């Protein structure tokens, strides 16, 4: 497993795997196999894949630490970019199929409906994180400020769950919401517990 992650083929293989959901959706469009309401299917499917990609990118650090596999860190940037990619597709499907690219109506809808507002905020944050995910951005911002900025991925997770919860509230169907909330809550909880333990291990300086 570890040797496989070190392979020069590891990242191209993960890249192809991450594109498979997009290929599956394109196949469904071409073959007209997306059900009675293709527009709704595409909006929901791209939202689902955004959440799945977000779970994967947040799982990289816990898996790396728990399994002792630093090689996993090589995949984090790519997974983060694919999360932003699927979030962008989700936003495009909403703007196209729901709103017909009517920008004034889109702006009014964002302001009027809270679940659209928080979803849009999550997508904007993801676009900022993807735009600053490269080494040049780290040098420009400085490592410390870059780390602070990229911790906003935790806010993205919270906004994504809230968006999904409010979207399902009308139908009182929260089963999938609960699954994603437990996964993302566990991944964020692991980080809080790790930070707490690291703080406890830091030596206390002399009183002055």
N, C-alpha and C positions, 0 to 999 in steps of 0.2 A: 504493500500500500504506500509506504513512505517513498520507496524507490520510484513508484509510479508518479507520485506528486512532483518528484524532482525531474522527471523526464521532460525534455523540450516539447513533447506532444501533449503534456497535461493541460496547459492553458488553451491550445487550439481545440482540444477535445471538449473541455468545459464550455468554450465559446459555442461550439456546434450544439451541444446539449441545451444550452440556454436559448438558442434560437428555435428549438423544436416546437415550443408552444406557438410561436409566431407562424411557423411553417404549417402547423396543424390548423390554425385559424385561416390562413390563406387558402389552404386546400378546401376548407369548408365553404369559403366564399366562392371559389371557382366552381365547386361541384354543387353549389346551392344546397348545402347540407347542414344548415345552422338552425333548423326548426322553423316554426311558424312566424317567429319575430326575430329575424337575423340581427337587426340593429340592437335590440335589447340583449341578445345573446353575446354580441361582441363587446358591448359595454360591460356586462357582468364578467365575461371571461377575462378581459384585459385587467379588470380590477382584481379578480381572483389571483391572476398570475403576478400582479404587483405585490400582493400580500405574501404570496409564496416566496418570491424573490427576496422580499424584505426579511422574512424569517431566515432564509438561507444566509444572507449577508450578516445578520446579527448572530448567527450560530457559529460563524467562523472562529471568533476569539474563544468562546467557551470550549469548542472542540479542540482548538489548537492547544489550549492550556491543559485541559483534562486528559487528552490523549497523548500529550507531549509531542505534537506534530507541528513544529514551526513552519513547515512547508505549506500549510494551509493558508498562511498569510499572503502567499503569492496570488491567491484567487480572490481576495477580498475586494480589490478595486474593480475587477471585472464584474463580480456579482453586484456590486453597488451600481455600476453603470447600467447593467441590465435591469436593475430595479427601477432606475430613472427612465429607462427605455420603455418598460411596460407601463409605468405611470403616465408617460407621455402619450402612448397609444390609447390608454384609458381616457385621457383628457381629450384627445383628438376625436375619439368615437363619440364622446358626449357632445362636443362642440359641433360635430358634423351631423350625427344621426338624430340627436335630441333637439338641437338648436339651429341646424341649418346654417352654421357659420354666421349667424346674425349677432355681431359683436355687442350692440346695445342690449339685446335680449339676454345674451350670456352674462354681461355685467350685472344686469338687473336680477337675474336668477341667482348669481353668486351672492349678491347682497340680501336677497329675500329668503333663501333656503339655507339654514345652518349646515346641513350635511354636505351641500355643495361647497359652501365656504371653507369648511375644514378640509375637505378633499382637495380643493384648489390650493389651500395653504400648504398641505403636505407635498403636492406636486411642485410648487414653487421652491420649497426647501430642498427637495430632491434635485431639482435642476441646478440650484446653487452648489450643492455638494458635488454633483457630477462635474460641474464646470471647474471646481477647485480641487479635483481629485488627483491632479497631475503634479509631478515634481516641481515644475516651474511655479505653480501656485503655492507650494510649501515654502519655497525660497522667498517668494514675494511677500507672503503673509507672516513668515516666521513660524517655526515649528509649534510654539506654544499657542499662538492665536489660531493656527490651522487646526490643532487638536480641539480647541474649544469650539470652533465652528463646526467641526465634523461630529462633535457629540450631539449636535442638534438632530442627528438621525434618531435619537431616542424620542424627541418630540414628534418626528415623522411617524414613528410607530404608534404613539398615543393618538395622533390625529387620524391615522389610517383606521385604527380600531373604532374611534368615535364616528368617523364617516360611515363605516360599515354598519355600526350599531344603529345610527339614525336612519340609514337607508332601509334596514330591515324592520324598523319599529312599526311602520305602517302595516306590515303583514304579521307582526308579532312572531317572527321567525328568527330566533337568536341562536340556534344550534351551531351554525358555522361561525358566527361571531364569537361564541364562547370558546371554540377550538382555537381560533387565532389569538384570542385574548390570553388564553392559558399559555400558549407557546411563546408569544412575545413577552408576556408578563414574567414567565420563567427565565427567559434570556436576559431581560433587564434586571430581574431580581438577582440572578447570578452575578451580574456586574456590581450591583450595590453591595452584596455580601463580600465579594472579593475586595472592593475598595475599602470596606470596613475593616477587614482583616489586615490589609496592608497598612492602614492607618494605625491599627493597634500594635503592629510590629515595629513601627518607626520609633527610634530612640527619643526619649524626652530630653531636651536640652536642660542645662543647669538654670536654676532660678536666678534672676538678676534683681 
